Amino acid sequence: MNNLMPHQPQHNHNVLAALPPPGRVGKPSVDDIYPRIFDAILEQRIAPASRFTEESLGDVFGVSRSVIRRVLARLSHQQVVILRPNHRPQVAAPDLEQTRQILHARRLAEQTLVRLACRAPQPKDLQQLRDLVERERQYLDRGERGPAIRLSGEFHLQLAAMAGNAPLMQFLGSLVPLTSLALARHEIKSRRHCAWQEHLAIVDAVEGRNVNEAVRLMDEHLDHLEQKLLLVAGTGSSK
């Protein structure tokens, strides 16, 4: 399958220069830098063809290589970034079959997780979900797709945390970032993304402890996601 971004590693300096400067005084932490690098990947300011170094990212963000190394290790654990000995880090590029398998695994996990989340939802957990949905909506309204896609994934992980099943939550945590990456790669031409409305409907069903409705809405949401990703990815792979 062809990459949606041209293979131009010689322009890596320009890619890194396009990253926003740090937004606060003081040395950013790993938790500060992680979402900013992930957002840059999702917005393809760091494209699949890009090869960068710990040093170059450290210079951009004004942090040590050890901080960057820990961020890249987290992204590598999530299979978003590929780390190999004696090679520069590289952004992963899930193909059509990998995307299909990821979505199938997500469906199996999330049907169970949303059922568990309906058992005894706590007000503070429900509010966290609503806050994520609102932030996702705001980013979309501003045309900032990278953070919106990342927050969409965080919604599913927060819902999984409510379920209280650690192994299933960890399993989903290995799938959601790859889905986000696939969305970013294959949805470049899309102007609207209805995930936040669907997320809000799921929260309402969970709050009402309506298990059947929550499962139906989650299935419908994942159906839309699968149709969107596989249709566009399949079209791209046939070119």
N, CA, C and O of each residue as an XYZ file, in Angstrom:
956
protein
N       0.846     -1.188      0.000
C       0.000      0.000      0.000
C       0.881      1.236      0.000
O       1.874      1.305      0.724
N       0.514      2.198     -0.806
C       1.311      3.409     -0.892
C       1.064      4.288      0.312
O      -0.064      4.378      0.796
N       2.106      4.936      0.802
C       1.949      5.928      1.862
C       1.227      7.139      1.314
O       1.373      7.487      0.143
N       0.444      7.778      2.169
C      -0.272      8.969      1.732
C       0.628     10.189      1.697
O       0.322     11.174      1.026
N       1.741     10.127      2.420
C       2.701     11.214      2.407
C       3.912     10.785      1.598
O       4.308      9.623      1.687
N       4.523     11.673      0.808
C       5.666     11.286      0.002
C       6.848     10.898      0.860
O       7.034     11.428      1.956
N       7.651      9.966      0.356
C       8.829      9.494      1.085
C       9.960     10.498      0.878
O      10.677     10.445     -0.121
N      10.112     11.418      1.842
C      11.104     12.476      1.728
C      11.861     12.643      3.032
O      11.741     13.684      3.678
N      12.637     11.648      3.436
C      13.353     11.771      4.696
C      14.342     12.907      4.712
O      14.717     13.383      5.783
N      14.793     13.374      3.501
C      15.739     14.480      3.480
C      15.099     15.775      3.952
O      15.808     16.733      4.261
N      13.766     15.824      4.014
C      13.077     17.024      4.481
C      12.730     16.929      5.956
O      11.889     17.684      6.446
N      13.370     16.010      6.671
C      13.040     15.794      8.064
C      13.198     17.062      8.896
O      12.412     17.296      9.815
N      14.195     17.878      8.591
C      14.395     19.110      9.352
C      13.165     20.001      9.252
O      12.745     20.591     10.248
N      12.581     20.103      8.056
C      11.391     20.924      7.884
C      10.207     20.346      8.634
O       9.404     21.094      9.193
N      10.085     19.007      8.654
C       9.002     18.371      9.388
C       9.084     18.723     10.864
O       8.083     19.083     11.484
N      10.298     18.615     11.426
C      10.459     18.913     12.840
C      10.271     20.391     13.124
O       9.758     20.762     14.180
N      10.676     21.227     12.203
C      10.514     22.662     12.405
C       9.051     23.062     12.446
O       8.703     24.102     13.003
N       8.175     22.221     11.846
C       6.751     22.535     11.823
C       6.063     22.239     13.144
O       4.910     22.626     13.336
N       6.753     21.552     14.068
C       6.159     21.254     15.354
C       6.034     22.525     16.180
O       6.905     23.392     16.116
N       4.951     22.644     16.961
C       4.761     23.858     17.763
C       5.770     23.940     18.887
O       6.212     22.909     19.394
N       6.148     25.153     19.292
C       7.082     25.310     20.396
C       6.439     24.933     21.716
O       5.212     24.898     21.808
N       7.237     24.649     22.750
C       6.669     24.330     24.059
C       5.738     25.431     24.522
O       5.992     26.612     24.284
N       4.640     25.036     25.196
C       3.618     26.003     25.562
C       3.691     26.472     27.003
O       2.817     27.211     27.455
N       4.719     26.056     27.734
C       4.780     26.503     29.123
C       6.236     26.678     29.545
O       7.150     26.140     28.919
N       6.430     27.437     30.614
C       7.766     27.695     31.114
C       8.241     26.467     31.877
O       7.448     25.788     32.529
N       9.536     26.185     31.792
C      10.095     25.049     32.486
C      10.258     23.852     31.572
O       9.772     23.841     30.441
N      10.941     22.856     32.076
C      11.218     21.662     31.293
C       9.970     20.770     31.231
O       9.468     20.341     32.270
N       9.471     20.492     30.030
C       8.308     19.608     29.919
C       8.668     18.189     30.351
O       9.808     17.749     30.202
N       7.687     17.491     30.881
C       7.876     16.112     31.313
C       7.513     15.156     30.183
O       7.076     15.575     29.111
N       7.702     13.864     30.442
C       7.312     12.843     29.474
C       5.821     12.946     29.164
O       5.412     12.838     28.007
N       5.009     13.156     30.206
C       3.562     13.256     29.998
C       3.189     14.509     29.205
O       2.150     14.529     28.545
N       4.020     15.552     29.259
C       3.777     16.746     28.451
C       4.131     16.495     26.983
O       3.399     16.896     26.078
N       5.250     15.834     26.767
C       5.776     15.671     25.416
C       5.049     14.574     24.639
O       4.872     14.680     23.425
N       4.631     13.525     25.340
C       3.990     12.399     24.664
C       2.804     12.820     23.785
O       2.791     12.476     22.603
N       1.795     13.560     24.316
C       0.660     13.904     23.448
C       1.052     14.830     22.308
O       0.431     14.793     21.245
N       2.077     15.667     22.509
C       2.462     16.598     21.447
C       3.139     15.869     20.292
O       2.908     16.198     19.129
N       3.971     14.882     20.609
C       4.590     14.094     19.535
C       3.547     13.206     18.871
O       3.549     13.060     17.649
N       2.657     12.611     19.660
C       1.606     11.768     19.087
C       0.701     12.611     18.182
O       0.330     12.173     17.093
N       0.348     13.816     18.632
C      -0.471     14.699     17.790
C       0.244     15.030     16.484
O      -0.377     15.050     15.422
N       1.537     15.288     16.562
C       2.307     15.598     15.356
C       2.300     14.423     14.388
O       2.252     14.616     13.173
N       2.349     13.202     14.925
C       2.271     12.015     14.078
C       0.881     11.906     13.459
O       0.751     11.637     12.265
N      -0.162     12.114     14.273
C      -1.527     11.978     13.781
C      -1.866     13.044     12.742
O      -2.674     12.801     11.846
N      -1.253     14.219     12.855
C      -1.481     15.283     11.875
C      -0.506     15.193     10.710
O      -0.532     16.020      9.799
N       0.370     14.160     10.750
C       1.350     13.882      9.716
C       2.350     15.018      9.528
O       2.916     15.197      8.450
N       2.557     15.787     10.609
C       3.708     16.681     10.619
C       4.974     15.856     10.815
O       6.065     16.266     10.419
N       4.813     14.688     11.433
C       5.834     13.645     11.386
C       5.196     12.509     10.601
O       4.374     11.768     11.140
N       5.559     12.367      9.356
C       4.893     11.455      8.430
C       5.477     10.047      8.512
O       6.567      9.862      9.054
N       4.753      9.037      7.971
C       5.277      7.672      7.983
C       6.661      7.549      7.356
O       7.442      6.683      7.751
N       6.974      8.404      6.382
C       8.279      8.333      5.715
C       9.388      9.004      6.520
O      10.569      8.854      6.205
N       9.008      9.742      7.555
C      10.005     10.509      8.300
C      10.865      9.607      9.178
O      10.371      8.676      9.814
N      12.149      9.902      9.197
C      13.072      9.240     10.117
C      13.749     10.349     10.924
O      14.390     11.236     10.360
N      13.601     10.290     12.218
C      14.090     11.355     13.077
C      14.991     10.750     14.133
O      15.144      9.530     14.198
N      15.582     11.584     14.952
C      16.480     11.107     15.994
C      16.035     11.635     17.348
O      15.277     12.601     17.435
N      16.514     10.989     18.399
C      16.241     11.473     19.745
C      16.784     12.887     19.905
O      16.148     13.740     20.525
N      17.949     13.125     19.348
C      18.582     14.439     19.481
C      17.769     15.522     18.791
O      17.578     16.601     19.353
N      17.283     15.253     17.572
C      16.536     16.272     16.837
C      15.218     16.598     17.535
O      14.828     17.763     17.608
N      14.526     15.569     18.051
C      13.291     15.826     18.787
C      13.578     16.548     20.100
O      12.814     17.425     20.505
N      14.663     16.189     20.761
C      15.032     16.869     22.003
C      15.301     18.340     21.779
O      14.926     19.176     22.600
N      15.958     18.666     20.657
C      16.228     20.070     20.338
C      14.932     20.840     20.102
O      14.789     21.976     20.554
N      13.988     20.216     19.391
C      12.716     20.888     19.083
C      11.932     21.182     20.355
O      11.380     22.270     20.513
N      11.884     20.209     21.261
C      11.041     20.354     22.442
C      11.788     20.887     23.658
O      11.188     21.124     24.706
N      13.100     21.075     23.518
C      13.865     21.640     24.613
C      13.984     20.721     25.811
O      13.995     21.175     26.955
N      14.073     19.413     25.540
C      14.212     18.446     26.626
C      15.394     17.522     26.330
O      15.937     17.519     25.225
N      15.775     16.751     27.326
C      16.913     15.854     27.173
C      16.555     14.650     26.310
O      15.382     14.339     26.102
N      17.578     13.989     25.818
C      17.360     12.781     25.037
C      16.699     11.691     25.876
O      15.951     10.867     25.350
N      16.974     11.687     27.174
C      16.376     10.657     28.029
C      14.851     10.804     28.084
O      14.132      9.805     28.111
N      14.360     12.047     28.101
C      12.912     12.276     28.072
C      12.333     11.797     26.746
O      11.324     11.092     26.719
N      12.980     12.185     25.640
C      12.518     11.757     24.319
C      12.560     10.239     24.209
O      11.659      9.626     23.634
N      13.601      9.639     24.757
C      13.733      8.179     24.685
C      12.557      7.502     25.386
O      12.051      6.488     24.906
N      12.125      8.051     26.508
C      10.995      7.469     27.236
C       9.681      7.672     26.489
O       8.810      6.802     26.514
N       9.539      8.799     25.833
C       8.335      9.030     25.020
C       8.296      8.054     23.850
O       7.262      7.444     23.578
N       9.422      7.909     23.162
C       9.477      6.990     22.029
C       9.265      5.545     22.479
O       8.676      4.747     21.750
N       9.747      5.204     23.682
C       9.527      3.857     24.199
C       8.037      3.601     24.414
O       7.539      2.509     24.141
N       7.324      4.630     24.913
C       5.878      4.486     25.090
C       5.174      4.316     23.752
O       4.299      3.463     23.609
N       5.555      5.126     22.777
C       4.955      5.027     21.442
C       5.321      3.706     20.777
O       4.526      3.154     20.017
N       6.519      3.196     21.057
C       6.914      1.908     20.513
C       6.109      0.781     21.144
O       5.709     -0.160     20.458
N       5.871      0.874     22.453
C       5.046     -0.125     23.140
C       3.641     -0.157     22.543
O       3.009     -1.211     22.478
N       3.162      1.006     22.108
C       1.845      1.099     21.480
C       1.888      0.780     19.985
O       0.865      0.833     19.301
N       3.076      0.448     19.488
C       3.311      0.081     18.087
C       3.081      1.243     17.121
O       2.868      1.031     15.927
N       3.125      2.458     17.638
C       2.983      3.651     16.802
C       4.317      4.009     16.157
O       4.360      4.467     15.016
N       5.399      3.797     16.891
C       6.748      4.068     16.402
C       7.544      2.766     16.413
O       7.434      1.972     17.347
N       8.330      2.556     15.389
C       9.167      1.363     15.276
C      10.583      1.720     15.720
O      11.205      2.626     15.165
N      11.083      1.011     16.714
C      12.454      1.201     17.203
C      13.257     -0.056     16.893
O      12.881     -1.163     17.277
N      14.374      0.138     16.190
C      15.267     -0.982     15.878
C      16.697     -0.573     16.191
O      17.064      0.586     15.999
N      17.512     -1.514     16.675
C      18.912     -1.178     16.972
C      19.632     -0.651     15.734
O      19.484     -1.194     14.640
N      20.409      0.409     15.918
C      21.223      1.004     14.853
C      20.388      1.587     13.709
O      20.890      1.762     12.598
N      19.115      1.887     13.981
C      18.260      2.547     12.998
C      17.570      3.728     13.671
O      17.334      3.717     14.879
N      17.253      4.739     12.880
C      16.474      5.851     13.414
C      15.028      5.407     13.648
O      14.533      4.522     12.951
N      14.346      6.018     14.630
C      12.929      5.687     14.843
C      12.115      5.983     13.586
O      12.446      6.886     12.817
N      11.063      5.223     13.392
C      10.199      5.415     12.230
C       8.744      5.233     12.641
O       8.424      4.371     13.458
N       7.864      6.052     12.068
C       6.434      5.925     12.327
C       5.907      4.669     11.643
O       6.237      4.400     10.488
N       5.089      3.903     12.359
C       4.508      2.687     11.788
C       3.471      3.034     10.722
O       2.953      4.149     10.680
N       3.180      2.064      9.868
C       2.207      2.255      8.791
C       1.377      0.980      8.654
O       1.674      0.148      7.796
N       0.336      0.809      9.488
C      -0.490     -0.402      9.421
C      -1.113     -0.573      8.035
O      -1.645      0.379      7.465
N      -1.040     -1.796      7.500
C      -1.640     -2.029      6.190
C      -3.100     -2.444      6.354
O      -3.628     -2.472      7.466
N      -3.740     -2.764      5.235
C      -5.173     -3.050      5.236
C      -5.510     -4.251      6.120
O      -6.465     -4.194      6.894
N      -4.747     -5.329      6.016
C      -5.046     -6.528      6.794
C      -4.803     -6.297      8.278
O      -5.576     -6.772      9.110
N      -3.743     -5.574      8.624
C      -3.503     -5.245     10.033
C      -4.654     -4.415     10.595
O      -5.108     -4.647     11.715
N      -5.117     -3.452      9.812
C      -6.230     -2.611     10.250
C      -7.482     -3.440     10.466
O      -8.199     -3.234     11.446
N      -7.753     -4.368      9.572
C      -8.923     -5.232      9.693
C      -8.855     -6.059     10.984
O      -9.847     -6.180     11.703
N      -7.690     -6.619     11.267
C      -7.530     -7.448     12.460
C      -7.645     -6.631     13.738
O      -8.231     -7.084     14.721
N      -7.086     -5.428     13.720
C      -7.180     -4.536     14.881
C      -8.631     -4.220     15.201
O      -9.043     -4.282     16.359
N      -9.404     -3.882     14.182
C     -10.801     -3.523     14.392
C     -11.621     -4.717     14.883
O     -12.506     -4.559     15.724
N     -11.327     -5.911     14.360
C     -12.036     -7.109     14.818
C     -11.748     -7.364     16.295
O     -12.660     -7.670     17.064
N     -10.484     -7.239     16.690
C     -10.118     -7.442     18.090
C     -10.756     -6.393     18.992
O     -11.195     -6.701     20.099
N     -10.804     -5.165     18.518
C     -11.432     -4.102     19.301
C     -12.903     -4.389     19.545
O     -13.405     -4.183     20.650
N     -13.591     -4.861     18.520
C     -15.018     -5.133     18.675
C     -15.247     -6.194     19.767
O     -16.123     -6.034     20.617
N     -14.465     -7.262     19.736
C     -14.617     -8.318     20.730
C     -14.384     -7.782     22.143
O     -15.114     -8.128     23.072
N     -13.370     -6.942     22.298
C     -13.044     -6.409     23.617
C     -14.075     -5.386     24.086
O     -14.514     -5.432     25.235
N     -14.462     -4.469     23.209
C     -15.289     -3.344     23.643
C     -16.739     -3.737     23.891
O     -17.426     -3.069     24.663
N     -17.221     -4.798     23.261
C     -18.560     -5.277     23.588
C     -18.631     -5.690     25.053
O     -19.608     -5.400     25.743
N     -17.593     -6.364     25.518
C     -17.551     -6.778     26.919
C     -17.310     -5.592     27.843
O     -17.950     -5.474     28.888
N     -16.398     -4.725     27.464
C     -16.046     -3.599     28.330
C     -17.227     -2.653     28.550
O     -17.431     -2.171     29.664
N     -18.000     -2.386     27.508
C     -19.115     -1.450     27.679
C     -20.213     -2.086     28.548
O     -20.914     -1.387     29.280
N     -20.354     -3.408     28.458
C     -21.291     -4.091     29.352
C     -20.868     -3.924     30.806
O     -21.688     -3.612     31.669
N     -19.590     -4.132     31.066
C     -19.075     -4.006     32.429
C     -19.189     -2.562     32.932
O     -19.471     -2.334     34.109
N     -18.971     -1.604     32.052
C     -19.035     -0.195     32.451
C     -20.437      0.212     32.878
O     -20.603      1.162     33.643
N     -21.446     -0.501     32.389
C     -22.838     -0.169     32.713
C     -23.250     -0.643     34.106
O     -24.308     -0.250     34.599
N     -22.442     -1.473     34.741
C     -22.875     -2.081     35.996
C     -23.040     -1.063     37.116
O     -24.058     -1.064     37.809
N     -22.055     -0.201     37.298
C     -22.111      0.768     38.397
C     -21.323      2.013     38.022
O     -20.299      2.301     38.644
N     -21.779      2.763     37.013
C     -21.038      3.959     36.587
C     -21.035      5.024     37.678
O     -22.066      5.318     38.283
N     -19.858      5.596     37.916
C     -19.712      6.639     38.928
C     -19.799      8.025     38.287
O     -19.313      8.220     37.174
N     -20.411      8.984     38.977
C     -20.562     10.330     38.397
C     -19.250     10.951     37.946
O     -19.204     11.592     36.896
N     -18.177     10.773     38.720
C     -16.905     11.391     38.335
C     -16.351     10.763     37.053
O     -15.747     11.453     36.232
N     -16.557      9.453     36.883
C     -16.100      8.787     35.669
C     -16.909      9.233     34.460
O     -16.357      9.455     33.382
N     -18.201      9.362     34.642
C     -19.058      9.830     33.554
C     -18.696     11.260     33.157
O     -18.715     11.605     31.975
N     -18.366     12.093     34.153
C     -17.981     13.473     33.845
C     -16.672     13.519     33.082
O     -16.507     14.346     32.185
N     -15.732     12.638     33.427
C     -14.470     12.575     32.686
C     -14.722     12.215     31.230
O     -14.083     12.766     30.334
N     -15.647     11.294     30.991
C     -15.996     10.927     29.620
C     -16.602     12.118     28.888
O     -16.256     12.387     27.738
N     -17.492     12.821     29.545
C     -18.138     13.980     28.902
C     -17.117     15.084     28.631
O     -17.200     15.775     27.616
N     -16.160     15.247     29.535
C     -15.112     16.252     29.323
C     -14.261     15.889     28.099
O     -13.901     16.764     27.312
N     -13.942     14.604     27.940
C     -13.181     14.167     26.777
C     -13.955     14.426     25.485
O     -13.394     14.892     24.493
N     -15.239     14.120     25.515
C     -16.071     14.351     24.327
C     -16.101     15.837     23.975
O     -16.004     16.201     22.803
N     -16.235     16.693     24.984
C     -16.289     18.132     24.728
C     -14.967     18.647     24.168
O     -14.957     19.470     23.252
N     -13.864     18.169     24.709
C     -12.555     18.581     24.178
C     -12.367     18.087     22.750
O     -11.823     18.802     21.909
N     -12.814     16.868     22.477
C     -12.745     16.328     21.126
C     -13.533     17.208     20.160
O     -13.060     17.526     19.069
N     -14.751     17.602     20.576
C     -15.593     18.459     19.729
C     -14.919     19.798     19.467
O     -14.929     20.292     18.340
N     -14.337     20.382     20.499
C     -13.698     21.684     20.348
C     -12.522     21.620     19.378
O     -12.354     22.511     18.546
N     -11.718     20.581     19.479
C     -10.595     20.439     18.548
C     -11.091     20.286     17.116
O     -10.519     20.869     16.195
N     -12.150     19.508     16.925
C     -12.690     19.336     15.574
C     -13.214     20.652     15.023
O     -13.025     20.956     13.845
N     -13.876     21.437     15.879
C     -14.396     22.733     15.437
C     -13.276     23.670     15.006
O     -13.470     24.533     14.151
N     -12.095     23.491     15.609
C     -10.951     24.321     15.240
C     -10.140     23.708     14.100
O      -9.140     24.277     13.663
N     -10.577     22.549     13.624
C      -9.869     21.903     12.523
C      -8.581     21.224     12.938
O      -7.717     20.983     12.095
N      -8.429     20.910     14.213
C      -7.220     20.253     14.710
C      -7.501     18.751     14.852
O      -7.885     18.277     15.921
N      -7.303     18.026     13.768
C      -7.692     16.615     13.728
C      -6.812     15.730     14.584
O      -7.299     14.765     15.175
N      -5.523     16.037     14.665
C      -4.627     15.186     15.438
C      -5.058     15.040     16.883
O      -5.287     13.919     17.338
N      -5.179     16.145     17.628
C      -5.642     16.031     19.010
C      -7.036     15.426     19.117
O      -7.320     14.695     20.066
N      -7.919     15.724     18.146
C      -9.273     15.168     18.190
C      -9.247     13.647     18.068
O      -9.965     12.952     18.787
N      -8.420     13.131     17.161
C      -8.309     11.678     17.004
C      -7.723     11.050     18.268
O      -8.186     10.004     18.722
N      -6.699     11.699     18.831
C      -6.091     11.168     20.061
C      -7.113     11.124     21.195
O      -7.192     10.131     21.917
N      -7.903     12.201     21.359
C      -8.905     12.247     22.418
C     -10.020     11.236     22.178
O     -10.581     10.689     23.127
N     -10.338     10.990     20.917
C     -11.321      9.956     20.598
C     -10.845      8.607     21.114
O     -11.626      7.841     21.677
N      -9.566      8.318     20.921
C      -9.010      7.082     21.463
C      -9.015      7.067     22.974
O      -9.304      6.039     23.587
N      -8.693      8.206     23.585
C      -8.678      8.284     25.040
C     -10.066      8.042     25.626
O     -10.197      7.510     26.729
N     -11.096      8.434     24.886
C     -12.468      8.169     25.338
C     -12.676      6.670     25.533
O     -13.200      6.241     26.561
N     -12.268      5.881     24.554
C     -12.455      4.437     24.641
C     -11.626      3.836     25.768
O     -12.066      2.892     26.424
N     -10.440      4.370     25.996
C      -9.597      3.857     27.077
C     -10.166      4.225     28.441
O     -10.096      3.432     29.380
N     -10.731      5.427     28.554
C     -11.356      5.828     29.814
C     -12.597      4.983     30.095
O     -12.846      4.600     31.238
N     -13.365      4.695     29.061
C     -14.531      3.830     29.221
C     -14.101      2.437     29.660
O     -14.754      1.809     30.493
N     -12.992      1.959     29.091
C     -12.465      0.650     29.475
C     -12.025      0.650     30.930
O     -12.214     -0.342     31.635
N     -11.440      1.753     31.387
C     -11.008      1.844     32.783
C     -12.203      1.737     33.730
O     -12.090      1.177     34.820
N     -13.355      2.281     33.304
C     -14.570      2.200     34.118
C     -15.036      0.760     34.294
O     -15.694      0.434     35.282
N     -14.700     -0.095     33.345
C     -15.176     -1.479     33.384
C     -14.540     -2.276     34.511
O     -15.113     -3.260     34.979
N     -13.350     -1.855     34.952
C     -12.709     -2.515     36.081
C     -12.081     -3.854     35.763
O     -11.874     -4.672     36.660
N     -11.771     -4.091     34.482
C     -11.103     -5.332     34.091
C      -9.738     -4.974     33.518
O      -9.636     -4.586     32.354
N      -8.687     -5.102     34.329
C      -7.358     -4.632     33.935
C      -6.800     -5.341     32.701
O      -6.264     -4.666     31.822
N      -6.899     -6.668     32.594
C      -6.352     -7.314     31.394
C      -7.030     -6.849     30.102
O      -6.358     -6.610     29.099
N      -8.354     -6.720     30.127
C      -9.061     -6.247     28.932
C      -8.693     -4.805     28.621
O      -8.548     -4.435     27.456
N      -8.539     -3.984     29.670
C      -8.166     -2.588     29.466
C      -6.778     -2.499     28.838
O      -6.560     -1.689     27.936
N      -5.849     -3.311     29.296
C      -4.500     -3.310     28.726
C      -4.517     -3.797     27.286
O      -3.791     -3.275     26.439
N      -5.339     -4.789     27.012
C      -5.462     -5.300     25.648
C      -5.979     -4.202     24.716
O      -5.443     -4.003     23.626
N      -7.022     -3.494     25.152
C      -7.555     -2.411     24.324
C      -6.526     -1.303     24.156
O      -6.442     -0.674     23.101
N      -5.741     -1.068     25.209
C      -4.712     -0.042     25.134
C      -3.658     -0.319     24.083
O      -2.985      0.603     23.623
N      -3.503     -1.586     23.694
C      -2.554     -1.931     22.633
C      -3.154     -1.768     21.246
O      -2.433     -1.808     20.249
N      -4.479     -1.584     21.174
C      -5.166     -1.508     19.880
C      -5.583     -0.083     19.494
O      -5.549      0.289     18.321
N      -5.976      0.705     20.499
C      -6.517      2.039     20.215
C      -5.504      2.958     19.533
O      -5.868      3.618     18.560
N      -4.244      3.037     19.994
C      -3.304      3.940     19.301
C      -3.089      3.571     17.836
O      -2.913      4.453     16.995
N      -3.101      2.268     17.522
C      -2.945      1.854     16.127
C      -4.157      2.242     15.302
O      -4.026      2.592     14.129
N      -5.338      2.183     15.906
C      -6.537      2.644     15.206
C      -6.434      4.138     14.922
O      -6.772      4.596     13.831
N      -5.964      4.892     15.910
C      -5.789      6.337     15.726
C      -4.821      6.624     14.580
O      -5.044      7.524     13.770
N      -3.749      5.845     14.530
C      -2.762      6.026     13.472
C      -3.377      5.736     12.107
O      -3.145      6.476     11.152
N      -4.162      4.658     12.011
C      -4.823      4.324     10.753
C      -5.805      5.412     10.349
O      -5.884      5.769      9.173
N      -6.554      5.941     11.310
C      -7.486      7.044     11.024
C      -6.752      8.245     10.454
O      -7.188      8.850      9.475
N      -5.643      8.577     11.073
C      -4.880      9.744     10.625
C      -4.346      9.556      9.220
O      -4.331     10.500      8.429
N      -3.913      8.358      8.902
C      -3.317      8.103      7.586
C      -4.355      8.081      6.480
O      -4.077      8.525      5.366
N      -5.551      7.568      6.767
C      -6.504      7.281      5.704
C      -7.709      8.204      5.667
O      -8.610      8.015      4.850
N      -7.735      9.203      6.548
C      -8.910     10.063      6.578
C      -8.534     11.516      6.302
O      -9.194     12.436      6.785
N      -7.484     11.716      5.535
C      -6.958     13.058      5.297
C      -7.995     13.970      4.644
O      -8.068     15.156      4.965
N      -8.794     13.424      3.733
C      -9.721     14.261      2.977
C     -11.037     14.505      3.695
O     -11.864     15.285      3.223
N     -11.245     13.838      4.847
C     -12.505     13.997      5.556
C     -12.533     15.314      6.324
O     -11.592     15.644      7.046
N     -13.611     16.054      6.162
C     -13.740     17.341      6.851
C     -14.490     17.203      8.184
O     -14.302     18.005      9.098
N     -15.319     16.202      8.276
C     -16.117     16.031      9.484
C     -15.901     14.643     10.061
O     -15.591     13.694      9.341
N     -16.066     14.546     11.346
C     -15.896     13.265     12.012
C     -16.969     13.209     13.089
O     -16.969     14.023     14.012
N     -17.886     12.249     12.975
C     -19.059     12.228     13.845
C     -18.822     11.443     15.127
O     -19.775     11.178     15.860
N     -17.581     11.064     15.421
C     -17.315     10.212     16.579
C     -17.805     10.841     17.869
O     -18.307     10.133     18.742
N     -17.674     12.152     18.013
C     -18.010     12.745     19.311
C     -19.502     12.622     19.616
O     -19.878     12.415     20.770
N     -20.366     12.747     18.590
C     -21.797     12.559     18.826
C     -22.093     11.127     19.245
O     -22.901     10.890     20.142
N     -21.432     10.171     18.589
C     -21.632      8.773     18.934
C     -21.098      8.477     20.333
O     -21.704      7.711     21.082
N     -19.979      9.075     20.682
C     -19.431      8.904     22.028
C     -20.411      9.419     23.078
O     -20.625      8.777     24.106
N     -20.999     10.575     22.814
C     -21.931     11.166     23.776
C     -23.142     10.268     23.984
O     -23.619     10.125     25.110
N     -23.647      9.661     22.910
C     -24.782      8.748     23.033
C     -24.416      7.519     23.860
O     -25.241      7.014     24.621
N     -23.180      7.035     23.713
C     -22.721      5.890     24.509
C     -22.673      6.260     25.988
O     -23.084      5.472     26.840
N     -22.172      7.458     26.293
C     -22.119      7.905     27.694
C     -23.523      7.939     28.291
O     -23.726      7.495     29.421
N     -24.485      8.458     27.547
C     -25.866      8.524     28.041
C     -26.404      7.129     28.358
O     -27.068      6.922     29.374
N     -26.107      6.177     27.471
C     -26.589      4.810     27.693
C     -25.918      4.183     28.909
O     -26.572      3.497     29.694
N     -24.624      4.411     29.069
C     -23.906      3.870     30.228
C     -24.435      4.497     31.510
O     -24.636      3.802     32.506
N     -24.660      5.809     31.489
C     -25.188      6.487     32.670
C     -26.544      5.922     33.072
O     -26.841      5.797     34.260
N     -27.369      5.579     32.081
C     -28.676      4.991     32.362
C     -28.635      3.501     32.628
O     -29.674      2.876     32.842
N     -27.434      2.925     32.616
C     -27.231      1.491     32.841
C     -28.051      0.654     31.853
O     -28.513     -0.440     32.177
N     -28.217      1.183     30.666
C     -28.947      0.500     29.611
C     -27.952     -0.340     28.811
O     -27.394      0.127     27.818
N     -27.739     -1.557     29.238
C     -26.686     -2.394     28.669
C     -26.922     -2.662     27.188
O     -26.015     -2.500     26.372
N     -28.136     -3.069     26.843
C     -28.416     -3.407     25.445
C     -28.207     -2.214     24.524
O     -27.661     -2.357     23.431
N     -28.641     -1.038     24.964
C     -28.480      0.159     24.150
C     -27.012      0.551     24.046
O     -26.556      0.961     22.979
N     -26.272      0.431     25.133
C     -24.848      0.775     25.107
C     -24.088     -0.144     24.159
O     -23.240      0.318     23.397
N     -24.382     -1.439     24.200
C     -23.718     -2.388     23.299
C     -24.106     -2.103     21.859
O     -23.258     -2.141     20.967
N     -25.378     -1.817     21.624
C     -25.825     -1.508     20.255
C     -25.119     -0.270     19.720
O     -24.666     -0.254     18.575
N     -25.026      0.761     20.544
C     -24.375      1.993     20.112
C     -22.887      1.786     19.868
O     -22.327      2.341     18.923
N     -22.252      0.994     20.713
C     -20.832      0.719     20.516
C     -20.616     -0.065     19.223
O     -19.691      0.229     18.466
N     -21.468     -1.063     18.968
C     -21.366     -1.829     17.724
C     -21.547     -0.916     16.506
O     -20.817     -1.014     15.520
N     -22.526     -0.039     16.603
C     -22.797      0.880     15.495
C     -21.625      1.827     15.276
O     -21.250      2.113     14.139
N     -21.062      2.301     16.354
C     -19.914      3.201     16.282
C     -18.722      2.501     15.632
O     -18.064      3.070     14.761
N     -18.448      1.276     16.052
C     -17.329      0.529     15.475
C     -17.610      0.126     14.029
O     -16.687      0.021     13.221
N     -18.891     -0.101     13.700
C     -19.256     -0.352     12.297
C     -18.874      0.836     11.422
O     -18.275      0.675     10.359
N     -19.231      2.033     11.888
C     -18.909      3.252     11.130
C     -17.407      3.412     10.984
O     -16.908      3.767      9.915
N     -16.694      3.149     12.067
C     -15.237      3.266     12.038
C     -14.633      2.264     11.056
O     -13.743      2.606     10.277
N     -15.120      1.040     11.098
C     -14.597      0.002     10.209
C     -14.898      0.318      8.748
O     -14.023      0.182      7.893
N     -16.119      0.736      8.458
C     -16.491      1.065      7.082
C     -15.628      2.197      6.550
O     -15.166      2.165      5.409
N     -15.423      3.184      7.386
C     -14.640      4.347      6.979
C     -13.189      3.971      6.693
O     -12.631      4.331      5.657
N     -12.594      3.244      7.626
C     -11.174      2.911      7.500
C     -10.908      1.905      6.388
O     -10.006      2.108      5.575
N     -11.676      0.835      6.343
C     -11.402     -0.214      5.369
C     -11.737      0.224      3.959
O     -11.071     -0.188      3.009
N     -12.763      1.057      3.808
C     -13.107      1.547      2.471
C     -11.980      2.431      1.934
O     -11.524      2.247      0.805
N     -11.536      3.394      2.750
C     -10.502      4.315      2.291
C      -9.165      3.609      2.166
O      -8.427      3.846      1.210
N      -8.840      2.735      3.130
C      -7.574      2.015      3.050
C      -7.541      1.084      1.863
O      -6.518      0.961      1.190
N      -8.679      0.414      1.597
C      -8.740     -0.469      0.452
C      -8.607      0.261     -0.870
O      -7.975     -0.231     -1.804
N      -9.210      1.440     -0.940
C      -9.081      2.258     -2.150
C      -7.651      2.668     -2.355
O      -7.147      2.654     -3.478
N      -6.969      3.046     -1.241
C      -5.576      3.468     -1.365
C      -4.667      2.339     -1.779
O      -3.711      2.554     -2.524
N      -4.953      1.112     -1.298
C      -4.080     -0.007     -1.601
C      -4.247     -0.510     -3.021
O      -3.383     -1.223     -3.531
N      -5.362     -0.143     -3.678
C      -5.596     -0.598     -5.043
C      -5.029      0.322     -6.083
O      -5.082      0.037     -7.280
N      -4.466      1.465     -5.613
C      -3.918      2.446     -6.580
C      -2.558      2.015     -7.046
O      -1.936      2.702     -7.856
